[in-house]
C-alpha cells in the first residue's frame, strides 16, 4: 500500500511537507502521533488520527504512539479559547493507562519489525531541568517563529500564559528526542497541530542538521456545521463505561447520508472498490440506510466487539417493533435505559409485584398508563397490549418473573407507545 495515495482517496490529507512521500517509498519509516491524556478514554474525535496510524502500519511502516505524560501537564493552546485546567501526575497516569487499553484494538504491537510501540514523553522530560532546556532547545527557535503560529496568534487577544506559549517547544522537543533515539522521521496529527509539528521539524533541522517530515489530516466536521462527535450527552467515548456500545452504534446509524459517505472513507477499513459499491447500493435505496449500517458495523466491531455489535442491533430492533422478548431480557440495565431514553417512565412499589397483580389493575390503577379499566379491557380485546414485547390477555397476572434487570417492566400500548415501569 502507498500510504499517501491511500490517504488521498480517503480525504485524509490536509498538509504534508515536501519529500514525505519519497521518504515513505524509500524505506520503512517510524512515525508518531501524540495523544492528549486529559481523560481516561479516547473519544471518536481521536479516531481520525488513530486511523492514520492504522493505515501507516498497514502500509508497512512503524507507528509510535506518544502519550503525553509531560505535555499533558503543560496544556496545548491549539483550538482552545482559554487556558485549561492542568492535571497532576497521578491523574495523568490513570488516564494514560485507560487510553493504552484502547490503542491495542487498533494497532499491532507484536508483528515484528514494524510493531507499534507506546512512548511517554514524561520519561525524557522528568529529569530535564528548566535551565538546561531553555539553553539547549530554546536558543534554536526564535520568538518571531513561535509568534507566527496560528495556535499562538489566535490566543493573543484572549490571553496566553507562558506555559501554553512554550508548548510548541515542548512538543518540538518530543519529535527531536524520538528522531534521535527512535529514528522517527515523521510526525502526524490533526490539522490544528500543524504549527506544533513543524516546530519539531525545524528543531531537528537546526539542532541536528537533518530532515524530518510532517503530515496532518483534516479535522472531521459535520455537513451541517455541527461539531463532530458531540451529542446532547457530550462526547462519544470509546470506553463502553462512558458511552455504551448501543449508544455508540446509534451515533453512526444516525449520521446523514452526506456525512456517512465521508466518514466511511475516514473511519472504516473498507477499500476503495468496496466503498464505491456500498455507496452505489445506498443511492439506489437510501431508505435502507446501507451506508450507515456498513459504517456502524465496521467501527462498532473494531472499537467494541462482534457481540456488542449484535446486541446493539437487537436493541435497535426492539425499539422499532421487531425485537423479541428474549432479546429484551438480554439487555443490561444501561443499554435498556439507553434504548428507551425519552420513553415515559412510571414507578410502582415492589409489593404490588410480589403479591401478583392482574394486568387490568396494574395498568389502570397502579400506573395510570391507561385512563380507565374500560380502556385497558378494550385494548386487551383488540390484542393491543404487550408486557415485555409479548401480547397479553385480560387474564394475565404481572409478577416478579416479568422483571427486567430485577427492576423494570416494559409496557407497550398499541404499536408505538412504550412505557417503562420501574419497580421500587
C-alpha positions, 0 to 999 in steps of 0.5 A: 500500500502507498500510504499517501495515495491511500490517504488521498482517496480517503480525504485524509490529507490536509498538509504534508511537507515536501519529500514525505512521500519519497521518504515513505517509498524509500524505506520503512519509516517510524512515525508518531502521533501524540495523544492528549491524556486529559481523560481516561478514554479516547473519544471518536474525535481521536479516531481520525488520527488513530486511523492514520496510524492504522493505515501507516502500519498497514502500509508497512511502516512503524507507528509510535504512539506518544502519550503525553505524560509531560505535555499533558501537564503543560496544556496545548493552546491549539483550538482552545479559547482559554487556558485549561485546567492542568492535571497532576501526575497521578491523574495523568497516569490513570488516564494514560493507562485507560487510553493504552487499553484502547490503542491495542484494538487498533494497532499491532504491537507484536508483528515484528519489525514494524510493531507499534510501540507506546512512548511517554514523553514524561520519561525524557522530560522528568529529569530535564531541568528548566535551565538546561532546556531553555539553553539547549532547545530554546536558543534554536527557535526564535520568538518571531517563529513561535509568534507566527503560529496560528495556535499562538496568534489566535490566543493573543487577544484572549490571553496566553500564559507562558506555559501554553506559549512554550508548548510548541517547544515542548512538543518540538522537543518530543519529535527531536528526542524520538528522531534521535533515539527512535529514528522517527522521521515523521510526525502526524496529527490533526490539522490544528497541530500543524504549527506544533509539528513543524516546530519539531521539524525545524528543531531537528533541522537546526539542532541536528542538521537533518530532515524530518517530515510532517503530515496532518489530516483534516479535522472531521466536521459535520455537513451541517456545521455541527461539531463532530462527535458531540451529542446532547450527552457530550462526547462519544467515548470509546470506553463502553463505561462512558458511552455504551456500545448501543449508544455508540452504534446509534451515533453512526446509524444516525449520521446523514447520508452526506456525512456517512459517505465521508466518514466511511472513507475516514473511519472504516477499513473498507477499500476503495472498490468496496466503498464505491459499491456500498455507496452505489447500493445506498443511492439506489435505496437510501431508505435502507440506510446501507451506508450507515449500517456498513459504517456502524458495523465496521467501527462498532466491531473494531472499537467494541466487539462482534457481540456488542455489535449484535446486541446493539442491533437487537436493541435497535430492533426492539425499539422499532417493533421487531425485537423479541422478548428474549432479546429484551431480557438480554439487555443490561440495565444501561443499554435498556435505559439507553434504548428507551431514553425519552420513553415515559417512565412510571414507578410502582412499589415492589409489593404490588409485584410480589403479591401478583397483580392482574394486568387490568389493575396494574395498568389502570390503577397502579400506573395510570398508563391507561385512563380507565379499566374500560380502556385497558379491557378494550385494548386487551380485546383488540390484542393491543397490549404487550408486557415485555414485547409479548401480547397479553390477555385480560387474564394475565397476572404481572409478577416478579418473573416479568422483571427486567434487570430485577427492576423494570417492566416494559409496557407497550400500548398499541404499536408505538407507545412504550412505557417503562415501569420501574419497580421500587 
